[in-house]
Amino acid sequence: MVLLAIVACEVGFWLAVVAGLGARYVLRRRRLGAALLVAAPVIDAILLTLVTIDLLGGGTASWHHGLAALYIGISVAYGHRMIAWADARVAHLVDKVSLPPKLTGWAYTRACWRDVALTMLAAAIAGGILLALIWLVGDPDRTAELNGLFPVLGFIVAIDTLWAVSYTIWPRRAPAQA
């Protein structure tokens, strides 16, 4: 059930984004578009509620519950940026607004380090959710699976940090001009 809820929330997130951008650019109703875009974080709250109800109702934690926590962490930390990325693409397609230039050199390296900070925030949010679920359920046998996700969060942060370190050592080069 939890895995289905995660999939439904992911689909709902992108439907809210598409509907919001459609209202903004196709219908030219900016307020309606903004209201629909605000629905995206509400979907995270719904998922968190479903996961909590499942565990408090006697369910045993599985990797699905941990995936829900990770999904919420990423959505909260990166959601605004994902929506801004989609907004720029739709504005480019509909209103012929220029896309932001691709970052290179130290600008790209700085962006990589900002990503590390966002990834750390996502991991902290996911870890906080996991700890809260473990505490709320209060049954180590039913929540044992959640403890195994903390190293996964550390691994995700480590990979993103290595990515940033690599671009610190070898900055991204600008494409050759023809």
N, C-alpha and C positions, 0 to 999 in steps of 0.2 A: 504494500500500500504506500509506503513512504517513497519508494522509487518512483511509483506512478505520480505521486504528488510533486516530486522534484521535476519530473519531465513536464507535468502540467504547468508548474510555476515558471519553468524556463520558457515554454511556449507562450505562456501568459505575459511574461516580461517582454518578449520580442513583439508580441501582438500589441501591447500597450505602446511600445516605441514606434512601431509602424503606424498605428492608428494616430498617435500624437503627431508624428511627422507628416502624415497624410493630411490631418486637419490643419496643420500649420502651413504647409506649402501648396496643397492641392485645393483645399476648401478656403484657404486664406483666413482661417479662424484661429488666431494665435492663442487666445485664452483657452479655447477648447483643446487645442494642441498641448498647451502647458498642463491642463488638468489631466489629460490622458497620460502625459509623460510622468506626472506625479504618481500615477497608479503603479508604476514599475516598483518602487520601494514598498508599496503596500502589499504587493505579492510576496515579498520576502517575509513580512510579518505574518501573512497567512501560512506560509510554509513552516515558519518557526512554531506557530500555534499548533499546526497539525502534528509536527514531530513531538512536541511536548505532550499533547493529548495522547498520542500513541504510547509514549513511554509511561506516563502517569496512569494510563488505563491498564497497565500490566504487561505491555509489550517488552520484549527483550531487544536491547540495542543491537543493531547490525551495522555493517559498513554503510548502509543506506542512510542511517541517521548521521553518521560522520560526514558523508557526502553532502547532506543537506546543510550541515554547519559550514562546510567549506564553500558551498555554493552561495550561502548568505554572506559569508565573509568577503568573497570575491565580488559579489554583486554590490555590497555596500562600499567597498574600497574602490572598485573600478567602474561602478555603474554610471556615474556622471561622465566619466571619460568615454565609455562605450557609447553613451547617448550623444555626446558631443561629436564623436567620430561619425556616427550615422547621420547626425544633423548636417555636418559639413558635406557629406557625400550627396545627401538629398538636395541641399541648397545648390550644390554644383550642378546636379542633373536638372533641377527644375528652374532655378533662377540664374543659372550660368555664373554663379559666384566661383571665384578661383579657389582651388583646393590649397590648403596650407602647403608650403614647400616641404619636401622630404628633408629631414634633419641629417646632417653629416658632421663629421669632426667632433669637436668638443660639445657642440649643442646636442648631438645624439648621445654622447657619453653622459651628459647631465640628465637627459631624459631617461636613460637606463637607470641611473641612480635614483631618480624620482620614482621609477617603477619598483625599485627595491623597497623604498619607503612604503609604497602602496601595497606591495606584497606582504611586507611585515605587518601592516595594518590589517590586511585580509586574514593573515594567519592569527593575529592577536584576537580578532573578532571571532573567528572560527574556534580558536582555543577557549575563549571565554564562554562561547555557547556550549562547547563540550563540557567544560567544568561545571557550568550551571545545570546542564542536564544530569550529569553525574550526581551533583549535590541534591537536586530536586528529587530524583528517583530514590536515592539513598540506599541502593541495593547493589553492592559491588559485583555480584554475580550477573545481574541483568545489564550492567553497564560496562563490563570488562572489555567488550569490543571497542568502546570509545577510547580507552586508554592507548590502544595501538595506533591511533591517528595522530598523536602528538609528534612522533618522529616523522610522519609524512609531512606535517606542516613545516617542520624544521628542514626537511629535504627540499621542499618547494622554495623556501627562502634561500637556501644554500645555492640551488641552481640559478635562481634569479641574480643572486650576488655574484656568482661566477660569470654570468653573462655580462654584468656591468663591469667587472674587473677586466674581462677580455677586451671590452671596448675602451677601457681606460688605458690599457697597454697598447692596443691597436685600434685607434679611432677609425670610425667609418669614413671612407674617402668619398669625396664628391664624384659623381659620374663624369667620365671624360666627355668634354665638349666636342661635338662633331664639327 
